[in-house]
Amino acid sequence: MRNLLIIGAGRSATSLIDYLLEKSDAENLHITIGDLSAELAKQKTKGHHNARAIAFDIFNEAQRHEEIKKADIVISMLPAHLHYEVAKDCITYRKHMVTASYISPAMAELDEKVRQAGLVFMNECGLDPGIDHMSAMKVIDEIRAKGGKMLLFESFCGGLVAPESDNNLWNYKFTWNPRNVVLAGQGGAAKFIHEGNYKYIPYNKLFRRTEFMDVEGYGRFEGYANRDSLKYRSIYGLDDVHTLYRGTLRRVGFSRAWNMFVTLGMTDDTYVMENSDTMSYREFTNSFLPYHPTDSVELKLRHILKIDQDDILWEKLLELDVFNPNKKIGLHNATPAQILEKILSDKWTLAPDDKDMIVMYHKFGYELNGKKEQIDSTMVCIGQDQTYTAMAKTVGLPVAIAALKILNGQINTPGVQLPITKEVYGPILEELETYGIVFNEKQVPYQGYNPLNVAS
């Protein structure tokens, strides 16, 4: 049998593992699932006769070497910074590798060795990054094949709560790592290009510069800029494009409300707060407000953030219980960001029967035969429940499909790469459609970039 090693059995691996187990008899696969938690790995095998669960410690070098040596291909679902050690071993033992993570500088430096070894290291093959690359390049290549010249490309993606499970004022629940949500946008200004002008949004302004868009059947959304859109100019072959903007989708109103936390300093992850284990939610909130001998925490916060009495922002804060004097943080030596994550997790965790929703939106502006044209492409995927989420499906399935096609020699161009060639995106997108991950492409009148659609 052919051996496939999956390292990491967390939430995003559910659909990935199910897909490969389902294909294992026909494809002659034996699947080893390794995770720090042997119990979690065992749960994910579902007792399948072609699966083996093991406790796997990425820092146990002897075990890592032994398992990678036995595999024909390795799927790493570890946090991005841990892929490098796996990658080096894959080169040593001549094994293909697939990840859903961005290509790090360290991973990129391995490209020549990977090519020389005749290996495929497919990265950025999940949802975002992943399906966004594939669906975008499909349309861009089709436009170019007709002789069109790209003028504009905008791309947005968001992990949200499905309408039927949307029961809070923020219209949001965690469908992915909550820490990544709390820290979103930090680490430098967002960079992009609009109508030929370079634009930069510092973190403290990021959530007040949003673009609005409508998705048929699902209403209006807002998008805030991702950290660095410019790096995709060369990757997508869009060096001459007038507008290039990549962003994250939320329901309208979320970003304005989230900006309260940014303004107060609650998303800061650079220092530890004293007595965080015994601190109450109310004390945490008060920590960011000036002292006043008589004014309440509520009054001080209203004044600092300039929140009117009838503003929905106030109701959103009340819903999160941030003024509760009886709830304790219970985290030792925690940063503000870690404490905020704890508070939000109380309210934003998916219930067992809750459904999540992935929304992706691309806008392609181009010139063909002297006329400006536009294609809007949208994809909406709804999850089943807390376990079989749309997030797990859209992250895991393209990784699994890519791994199997590499194993079968259908994807064989060597090197450290992402899925932007037709050899890769064509068969993966085609198979994703059979699982309900379908893009609706629509020719619309050319709009270009309309600044009237952008909030102040």
C-alpha positions in Angstrom: 0.0 0.0 0.0 1.0 3.6 -0.4 1.6 5.4 2.8 0.3 8.9 3.6 1.3 10.8 6.7 -0.9 13.5 8.1 0.7 15.6 10.9 -1.9 17.5 12.9 -5.5 16.3 13.5 -7.1 19.6 14.6 -10.4 21.2 13.4 -9.2 21.9 9.9 -8.2 18.3 9.3 -11.7 16.7 9.7 -12.8 16.9 6.1 -9.3 16.2 4.8 -9.1 12.9 6.7 -12.6 11.8 5.8 -11.9 12.4 2.1 -8.7 10.3 2.2 -10.3 7.5 4.2 -13.1 7.4 1.8 -10.7 7.0 -1.1 -8.3 4.7 0.7 -9.5 1.4 -0.6 -9.7 2.5 -4.3 -6.4 4.3 -4.1 -4.6 1.7 -2.1 -3.8 4.1 0.7 -2.6 3.5 4.3 -3.1 6.7 6.3 -1.1 7.5 9.5 -2.6 10.4 11.5 -0.2 11.9 14.0 -1.1 14.5 16.6 0.1 15.5 20.1 -3.2 14.1 21.3 -3.3 10.4 20.5 -6.9 10.4 21.5 -7.8 13.1 19.0 -5.9 11.3 16.2 -7.8 8.1 17.1 -11.1 9.9 16.9 -10.4 11.1 13.4 -9.6 7.6 12.1 -13.2 6.5 13.0 -11.8 2.9 13.4 -11.1 2.7 9.6 -9.1 -0.4 8.6 -6.7 1.7 6.5 -5.9 4.2 9.2 -3.4 4.3 12.1 -3.4 6.9 14.9 -0.3 7.9 16.8 0.8 10.4 19.3 3.2 12.5 17.3 5.6 15.2 18.7 7.1 17.3 16.0 10.1 18.0 18.2 10.9 14.3 18.6 13.4 14.1 15.9 13.8 10.3 15.9 10.1 9.8 15.6 9.7 12.5 12.9 12.4 10.9 10.8 11.0 7.4 11.2 7.4 8.4 10.2 8.4 10.6 7.3 10.8 7.9 6.0 7.9 5.4 5.9 5.6 7.8 4.0 5.1 8.4 0.3 3.7 11.9 0.8 3.4 14.1 3.9 0.5 16.5 4.7 1.5 19.0 7.4 -1.5 20.6 9.1 0.7 22.1 11.8 1.0 25.8 12.6 3.0 27.5 9.7 6.2 28.0 11.7 6.6 24.3 12.3 6.5 23.2 8.6 10.2 23.9 8.0 11.5 20.9 10.0 9.1 18.6 8.3 10.1 20.1 4.9 13.8 19.4 5.5 13.1 15.8 6.4 11.0 15.4 3.3 13.9 16.5 1.2 16.3 14.1 3.0 14.0 11.2 2.5 12.7 12.2 -0.9 9.0 12.7 0.0 6.4 15.0 -1.5 4.7 17.5 0.9 1.5 19.5 1.0 0.5 22.3 3.4 -2.3 24.9 3.6 0.0 27.6 4.9 1.6 30.6 3.2 5.1 30.0 1.8 7.5 31.3 4.4 10.9 32.8 3.4 12.6 29.7 4.9 10.4 27.4 2.9 11.0 29.4 -0.3 14.8 29.0 0.2 14.3 25.2 -0.1 13.0 25.5 -3.7 16.2 24.6 -5.5 16.8 21.5 -3.3 13.2 20.5 -3.8 13.5 20.8 -7.6 16.8 18.9 -7.7 15.1 16.1 -5.7 12.2 16.0 -8.2 9.7 16.7 -5.4 6.5 18.6 -5.2 6.1 20.9 -2.2 2.5 22.3 -2.6 1.8 25.1 -0.2 -1.1 27.7 0.2 -3.5 25.0 -0.8 -6.3 25.4 1.7 -9.0 28.1 1.5 -7.3 31.5 1.9 -4.6 31.0 0.8 -5.6 28.2 -1.6 -9.0 28.2 -3.2 -8.7 32.0 -3.6 -5.5 31.5 -5.7 -7.0 28.7 -7.8 -10.4 30.4 -8.5 -8.7 33.7 -9.3 -6.1 32.3 -11.7 -8.7 30.3 -13.5 -10.6 33.5 -14.5 -7.4 35.6 -15.1 -6.0 32.9 -17.4 -9.4 32.7 -19.3 -9.4 36.5 -19.7 -5.8 36.4 -21.0 -6.6 33.5 -23.4 -9.2 35.8 -25.0 -6.7 38.6 -25.4 -7.9 40.6 -22.5 -5.7 42.9 -20.4 -6.2 42.9 -16.7 -7.0 46.3 -15.1 -8.3 45.5 -11.7 -8.4 42.6 -9.3 -10.1 42.6 -5.9 -10.5 39.5 -3.7 -12.2 39.0 -0.4 -12.8 36.0 1.9 -14.4 35.5 5.2 -15.2 32.8 7.7 -18.6 33.8 9.2 -21.6 32.3 10.9 -24.4 31.0 8.6 -27.7 33.1 8.6 -29.6 30.3 10.4 -27.1 30.3 13.3 -26.6 34.1 13.4 -28.0 35.0 16.8 -25.7 37.7 18.2 -25.5 41.5 17.5 -22.0 41.1 16.1 -23.2 38.7 13.4 -20.1 36.7 14.0 -18.8 33.5 15.6 -15.4 31.9 15.7 -15.0 29.4 12.8 -11.2 29.3 12.9 -8.4 30.0 15.4 -9.8 32.7 17.7 -6.3 34.0 18.3 -5.8 34.8 14.6 -9.0 36.8 14.7 -8.0 38.9 17.7 -4.5 39.6 16.2 -5.8 40.2 12.6 -4.2 43.1 10.8 -1.3 43.6 13.2 2.4 43.6 12.3 2.6 46.4 9.8 0.4 48.6 7.5 -2.0 47.1 5.0 -0.5 47.7 1.5 -2.4 47.7 -1.8 -2.8 49.7 -5.0 -6.0 51.6 -6.1 -6.3 53.2 -9.6 -2.5 53.3 -9.8 -1.9 54.9 -6.4 -0.2 53.0 -3.7 -2.1 53.0 -0.4 -1.2 52.2 3.1 -3.5 51.7 6.1 -1.9 51.6 9.6 -3.4 49.1 12.1 -5.1 51.8 14.1 -7.1 52.9 11.0 -7.6 49.5 9.4 -11.1 48.7 10.7 -12.5 52.1 9.7 -11.5 51.7 6.0 -13.9 49.1 4.7 -15.3 48.4 1.2 -18.9 47.2 0.8 -20.2 44.5 -1.5 -23.3 42.4 -2.1 -23.5 38.7 -2.6 -26.7 37.5 -4.2 -28.9 35.6 -1.8 -26.8 36.5 1.2 -26.9 40.3 1.5 -24.3 42.9 2.1 -20.8 42.5 3.5 -17.9 44.7 4.3 -14.2 44.0 3.7 -11.1 45.4 5.4 -7.7 45.2 3.8 -5.3 42.3 4.3 -1.8 43.0 5.3 0.1 42.9 2.0 -1.8 42.7 -1.3 1.2 43.9 -3.3 3.1 40.6 -3.1 0.4 39.0 -5.4 1.1 41.3 -8.3 4.1 39.1 -9.5 2.5 35.9 -8.4 -0.6 36.4 -10.4 1.2 38.2 -13.2 -0.5 41.5 -12.5 2.4 43.8 -12.3 0.7 46.4 -14.6 -2.7 46.2 -13.0 -4.2 49.5 -11.8 -6.0 48.1 -8.7 -5.1 45.2 -6.6 -6.7 44.7 -3.2 -7.2 41.7 -1.0 -9.3 41.8 2.1 -11.3 39.9 4.8 -15.1 39.8 4.8 -17.4 40.5 7.7 -21.0 41.5 8.1 -21.6 45.2 7.9 -21.0 46.9 11.2 -18.5 44.4 12.6 -15.4 46.4 11.7 -16.7 49.6 13.3 -17.4 47.7 16.5 -14.1 45.8 16.5 -12.3 49.1 16.2 -13.4 49.8 19.8 -11.1 47.1 21.0 -8.2 48.4 18.8 -8.7 51.9 20.1 -8.7 50.8 23.8 -5.7 48.6 23.3 -7.4 45.3 24.1 -5.9 43.6 21.0 -2.3 44.2 22.2 -0.3 41.0 22.6 3.1 42.6 23.5 2.8 42.7 27.3 1.5 40.8 30.3 -1.2 42.2 32.6 -0.7 41.8 36.3 -3.1 39.7 38.3 -4.9 38.5 35.1 -5.9 35.2 36.8 -8.0 37.0 39.5 -9.0 40.0 37.4 -12.8 40.4 36.6 -14.1 41.3 33.1 -15.1 44.7 34.5 -11.6 45.2 35.9 -10.1 44.3 32.6 -12.2 46.9 30.8 -11.4 49.5 33.4 -7.7 48.9 33.0 -7.8 50.8 29.7 -9.7 53.8 31.0 -8.5 56.8 33.0 -9.1 57.1 36.7 -12.1 59.1 37.9 -13.2 59.4 41.5 -16.9 59.2 40.8 -17.6 58.2 37.1 -18.5 54.5 36.5 -16.6 52.3 34.1 -19.5 52.5 31.7 -19.6 56.3 31.7 -15.8 56.5 31.3 -15.9 54.1 28.3 -18.8 55.9 26.7 -16.8 59.2 27.0 -13.5 57.8 25.7 -15.1 56.0 22.7 -17.7 58.8 22.1 -20.6 56.3 22.1 -24.1 57.8 22.1 -26.8 56.3 24.3 -28.7 54.9 21.4 -25.7 53.6 19.5 -25.7 49.8 18.6 -22.1 49.7 19.7 -23.2 50.0 23.3 -25.5 47.0 22.9 -22.7 45.0 21.4 -20.4 45.7 24.3 -23.2 44.8 26.8 -23.8 41.5 24.9 -20.1 40.5 25.6 -20.5 41.0 29.3 -17.4 43.2 29.5 -18.7 45.1 32.5 -19.4 42.0 34.6 -17.7 42.3 38.0 -18.3 38.6 38.9 -16.8 36.8 35.9 -13.1 36.2 36.3 -10.5 36.0 33.5 -8.7 33.0 35.1 -5.6 33.2 32.9 -2.1 33.5 34.5 0.2 36.2 33.0 -2.1 36.9 30.1 -1.7 39.6 27.5 -4.7 41.9 26.7 -5.2 40.0 23.4 -5.3 36.6 25.2 -7.8 38.0 27.7 -10.0 39.5 24.9 -9.9 36.1 23.2 -11.2 34.5 26.4 -14.0 37.0 26.7 -15.1 36.6 23.1 -14.9 32.8 23.2 -17.6 32.9 25.9 -20.0 34.3 23.4 -18.7 33.5 19.9 -18.0 29.7 20.1 -20.1 27.7 17.7 -22.8 25.6 19.5 -22.9 21.9 18.5 -25.6 22.4 15.9 -24.5 25.8 14.7 -23.5 26.2 11.0 -20.7 28.4 9.8 -20.4 30.0 6.3 -17.5 30.8 4.0 -17.9 33.6 1.6 -15.4 34.4 -1.2 -15.8 37.3 -3.7 -13.5 38.2 -6.6 -13.8 41.2 -8.9 -11.9 41.1 -12.2 -11.8 44.3 -14.3 -10.2 44.0 -17.8 -10.1 45.5 -21.3 -11.0 43.4 -24.3 -11.2 44.7 -27.9 -11.1 48.3 -26.6 -13.9 47.9 -24.2 -13.8 47.7 -20.4 -15.4 44.5 -18.9 -15.9 43.1 -15.5 -16.5 39.6 -14.0 -17.7 39.1 -10.5 -17.1 35.6 -9.0 -18.7 34.5 -5.7 -18.6 31.3 -3.7 -20.7 30.5 -0.6 -20.3 27.3 1.4 -22.4 26.4 4.4 -21.2 24.0 7.1 -23.2 21.1 8.6 -22.5 21.6 12.4 -19.7 22.5 14.9 -17.5 19.6 13.7 -18.2 19.4 9.9 -17.7 23.1 9.3 -17.5 24.9 6.0 -14.1 26.1 7.2 -12.8 22.5 7.7 -14.3 21.5 4.3 -12.8 24.4 2.3 -9.4 24.2 4.0 -9.1 20.4 4.1 -10.6 19.2 0.8 -8.2 21.0 -1.6 -5.2 19.9 0.5 -6.4 16.3 0.3 -7.2 16.4 -3.4 -3.8 18.0 -4.2 -2.0 15.3 -2.1 -3.8 12.5 -4.0 -3.1 14.0 -7.4 0.6 14.5 -6.5 0.8 10.9 -5.3 -0.8 9.7 -8.6 1.6 11.8 -10.7 -1.2 14.1 -12.1 0.6 17.1 -10.5 4.3 16.6 -11.1 6.1 19.9 -11.7 8.7 20.0 -9.0 9.5 22.8 -6.6 8.2 24.8 -3.7 5.0 26.2 -5.1 1.4 27.4 -4.7 -1.6 26.3 -6.8 -1.6 28.9 -9.6 -0.9 26.8 -12.7 -3.7 25.1 -14.7 -2.1 21.7 -14.1 -2.9 22.2 -10.4 -6.0 24.4 -10.1 -7.9 22.8 -13.0 -8.5 19.3 -11.6 -8.8 20.5 -8.0 -11.5 23.1 -8.7 -13.3 20.6 -10.9 -13.4 18.0 -8.1 -14.3 20.6 -5.4 -17.5 21.4 -7.4 -18.6 17.8 -6.8 -18.5 18.6 -3.1 -20.6 21.8 -3.5 -17.7 24.3 -3.5 -18.8 26.1 -6.7 -18.0 29.6 -8.0 -20.8 31.7 -9.6 -19.1 33.8 -12.3 -21.1 36.7 -13.7 -20.4 39.3 -16.4 -21.4 42.7 -15.1 -20.9 46.3 -16.3 -17.5 47.6 -15.5 -17.4 49.6 -12.3 -13.7 50.0 -11.6 -12.9 51.1 -8.1 -15.7 53.3 -6.7 -14.5 55.3 -3.7 -18.1 56.0 -2.8 -18.4 52.4 -1.7 -15.6 52.9 1.0 -16.5 53.9 4.5 -14.6 56.9 6.0 
